[in-house]
Structure formats: structure tokens, C-alpha cells
């Protein structure tokens, strides 16, 4: 389920990036509201994914899908350049994300960051 959260979070990252383009520097109300909501959903889902997936892998996959997806939207929707060098770079991002996914463990981390266990036991 964590990978599904991460994928949806990355898609919402693309959505808020596109929304930011339409907001014209946050000067248009509804595109700005859309952008803020999409970014909040993206962050919440990313946080859910990092509960069980490694932090480094989660963040790299999230930003990689977001970057490749945003670049693809720029090409397809906004008519941005699609020269071979740019397409190769996007393909490298996708290859890196795929490699991280294939080599990631779904097991929870062996240990928590310093201080987390103490705070968790205090809350219980």
C-alpha cells in the first residue's frame, strides 16, 4: 500500500506543479487554491509512504516521478521543447526511479532516528 501512496503522491506533485503554472505566481485565486490543495495531498501521501518505505527511496522516487511527469506535461500540454537530449534526461530519471523501486525493501527500517523511540513511549 505504501508504494500506491507514493505513486499517488507523485501524481499530485505533477498536479500542483501544473497548477502553479496556471496560478501565474499565485495571483489567480482558483489555480492557487488548486495548487495548495494538491501540494497538501501530495505531502500527506508522501508522509504515509515514508512510514514503511525507506526515506531516501521514497523522496527520490517522489521527486523523480514528479520531475519526469512535470517535464512530460510541459512537453505535451505547454509545447515545451522535446529535443533528444531532454528526452534522454527524462528517460534517465525514469530509469533511476525504476531502479530504486526494484531495489527497495518494503520492510520497516531496523531502527528509528535518535529520540523517536523515547517520544513514542512517552505518548503511549
C-alpha angles and dihedrals in degrees: 000000000000091000090052090052089050094050093049090046090054092049089052088050089059089046094054092046090054090045090053089056090053093045091067094220093327092299095120115072105214098041087048092051090047090050094050093047093046091049092049091050089048093051094045092051091046089052090051091051093051091059089079108009122074111270096230093049093045094050094044093049092045094051093040095053089042093051095045092043093048091048090049091050089049091054097042101035107026101033095242121166117290099186118158095255092055092047091050090052091050089049090052090053090051090048091051093049090048091050092051091049093049093049100041125106120225090206117110115256117276091238140015124239114273113289097013096104091051092050092047092051090049091054093051 
